[in-house]
Each structure stands twice: as C-alpha cells, then as structure tokens.
Amino acid sequence: MRVSWRRRWRSSERIALRVLEELGYKIVETDKKIVIDGIIVSEVDAVAVDDEGNCYAVEVKAGSIDVTGIRQAYTNAQLVGCKPLIIGKGFSDEAAEKLAEKLGVKAYQLSDVFLVDAEELELIIRGSIESVLMDLLEAFTYSEKLRSSDIRALEIIAKSHSVSEFADLMGVSIRDAVKVINSLREKGVIPHRLKDYRSIRLYALLQLLGRKLRLMDNE
C-alpha cells in the first residue's frame, strides 16, 4: 500500500508533537500562519512552550533534517519571536548538523519507528491482510480445468521449499524450473503478483487442497 506524501507528513506531525509533549513541552498552537501586512508569508507547524516558559517555533520533517529545513526553522522562529526547534528522522548530512548548531536550532532526531502513525500502520496491515486473504481464497476456489502436467508441477511446488529444490524434484535445471513456474503464471494457474517462492508454494498447497475437496464432493 502506497501512502501519500501528505498523509505521511500528517502522521509524522502528530507523532512528533506527542513526543514533544512527552519530553515536557506544551503545544499551544499548531499550523500557525505567519502574516506580514495582511499577507501570509509562511507557516509554523507548531508553537510549543517548555517547562521554563521558553517559546519554540516547531518545524516537523517527515524525512531527514536538511540544511533547507534548518534555515526554514530558524527564519520562521525569528518571524514569530520564538526559539527554533526542528524534529525529524535525523540529520541528512554533517552540514545540516553544523548549521543547526551554529544557528542555535534545537533538533530532535527520531528513529523511523516513531514516524509511523498508528492509524497509518493499521491501514497498511489491513490492506496486507486483505490482499493475503484474497490470494488464499482465490487459490482455494480455483476451479479451472488443469492439465496433468500442471497438477504434477503444483504437487512438486507444494513439496519443495525453494526453486532449487523444486528443480531437483522435477529433474530439471533451475532455469527450466523457472520456465515451468512462469508457464503456470502465463496460464493463470499462479498469479503474476506472487514473487517469492513461499507465497507460490502456499498458493499451490491451497489450490491442490481445494481441488481435492471438490473431487470428494463429486464422488
């Protein structure tokens, strides 16, 4: 599942602000517009106050903290009269780290795990589970008539744990074994989307099981 840049950034912002709160900051405003002579010239992701009453203009980065982000954090902080603070996955390079130190931009580096929002993670997991279930259901209910050679290939796939083992059991080279699997794909016996051998083996197992149950029902 591909997550859009905007949704990813929003997830990063929510998590980053929660982390700041856990560090003792109080978030007093988010998405603060910077207005000069009635014109919006920029925006601060959040305004936070520490336990000593210091005000910080917070810049959230979904990715790495780079030189451009440091400059933006510093400039926006100057415009709103607060200290600059930036939070992201880490510095993109040494130049960004040195610039933050020189300009007095406080930086918090978060590991990747902090930048996956719970709701986003749920969507990813749900999408993955649904995809797997559809594959399994499709394999189990596959009802197209199979040639004896296709059935034999599926049976050997179900017994083997790798392409090399499949080739050995088939008595062919690995190259020819791959050709057999690709042939099953072209016939629609195995979906093209299944790439790793474990998924192909599971699909073959379920397809054979479904076929066996249908044959028993017809007896």
N, C-alpha and C positions, 0 to 999 in steps of 0.2 A: 504494500500500500504506500503510495507516494503522498507525503504530507506537504501541503503548500507552504511556501516561504512565510506567508502571513500567519498561518496557524502555528507554525513552528516558533515564530518570533513571539507571538502572544503567550504560548506555553512557557517560553524562556522568561518572559517578563513576569508572569505570575509566580513562577518558581523562584526567580531571583529576588523578588520583593519579599516572599515568605522567608527566604534565607536571611535577608537583611533584618527582618523582624526578629528572627531567632538570635541574631547577633546583637540585639538590643536597640535597633533603630525603630523609630516610629514613622510610618509612612503617612504623611499629612496631605499629600496631593499626588495625583497621577495624571499623565498626559497634559502637563501644564503648558499652555501656549505662551510664547514669548512675543509680546506685542510692542511695537515701536511706532508711535504716531498713528495708532489705529490700524497698523498693518502687522499681520502675523509673520514674523521673520524666522521663527524656529519653534521647537517644542522640546520640553524636557520630559523624559519618560516618567520620572517621579521626583518628588521632593521629600527628603527624609530628615529627621532630627535625631541626633544621638542622645545618650543619657546626660551629656553635659550641655545640651541646648544648642549644639552646633548644627547649622543647616547645611544640607548637602543636595546638590543637583545630581540626580542619578541617571546615568546612561547605561542601558541594558544592551548587551550584544549577544545575539543568538549563536554567533560563532566566536572566532578568536578576537582578542583585543588588539587592534592595529593602530598605526600612527594616526590615521584619519579619525578613528573613534576617540583617541586621546585628545586630539585637537578640538573635536566637537564637544566633548565633555567639558573641557577647560573653558571654551568660549561661551557655552550655554550657562555655565556656572557663574561666569563673570556678568552675564546679562541679567541673571535673576538675583545676584548678590549672595550666592551661596558658595560653599566649597565644592570642588568637583569630585565625583565618585563614579567609577565605572565598574561594571561587573560582567564577566563573560567566561568563556571556557579556558582562557589562558592567553598569554601574550603571543602574538603571531611571530614576533622576532625580537631580537635584542634591542633594536631601535625603538620599538614601541615601549619596552620596559624602561629604557633610559629616559625617554621623553616624559613618561608618566612621573618618574622620579624627579626630573628637572622642573616640571610644571606643578608639582605637588598634587597630582591627581591620585587619589586613593583608589587602589584597584583590588578587587576580589576575584580570584580565579576559581571557577567551579569545574569539577570533573564532568564528563559527558553525562553521567548518570543523573545529575541534578537538572539537566536540561531536557528531560523527557517528562512531560506533564502526565499526570495520572489519567486524565480523560483521553489524551493522545495515545497513551500506551494501551488503554482499553480498546480504542478503535483499531489499532494495529493488531492486537491479539484477536479481537473479534473477527476482523477480516481474514486473518490467517486461519483461524479455526473453521470459519465458514467455507473457505477455499478447500481445506483438507477434507471436510465432511462431504463437499460436493464431489471431490475426486473419489472418495471411498464409495459414496452412493452410486456414482456413475460406473465404477468398476463392478460393484456387487450386482447391479441390474443390467449389465451389458448383455444384450440378447441377440446380437448379430451372429449369423452362422459362421463358424470358424473352420478353417481347413485343418486337417490333421497335423500338418507341419507347423501351423500357428499354435495349436494346442500343445504340441511337443515343446516348442520354444518357450511357451508360457510356463509349462511344468518345470523346465530346467531353470528358468529365471527364478521361479519360486523356491527352488532348492539351493541356489547359489547365493553367495554374499558379495560378489564383485564381478566385474566384467571378465576378469582373467579366469575366475572360477567357472563362470558361465561358458567361456571359450573352451576350457578343459573338458567340461562335461559334454559339450557339443562336439568335441573332437575337431575343432577348427582353430584358426589363428584369431588373435584378438581383433585384428582388422575385420575379418569375416564375421566375428561375433557382433561387432558394432554395426555391420551391414544388416545383420538379422534384426537387431533392435530397431534400426532406422526403417527397415521394411515394415515392421509391426506398426511403427508410427505412421508411415505413409498409408497403411490400410485402415488406420483409425482404431486399431486394436489397443494401442497405447497412446495416450495424449502427448502431443508435442511439448506441452508445458512441463512435463516431468523430465528433469535433467539428471538428478543424482540417482544412482543405482538402487539405493534403499527405497526411494519412492516408487521406482519402477517395479521392484520386487514386491512391495506391499500391494501395488495395483494388480499385479499378476496373481498373487495369492487370493485376493478378494474376488477377482474375476473368475478364477477357477472354482472357488467355493460357491459363488452364485450359480455358475453353470451346473455344478454337481447337484445343488438343491433343486434346480429346475428340472433336471433329468429324473430326480427321485419323485418329484410331483407328477411327472408324466407317466411314471410306471404304473 
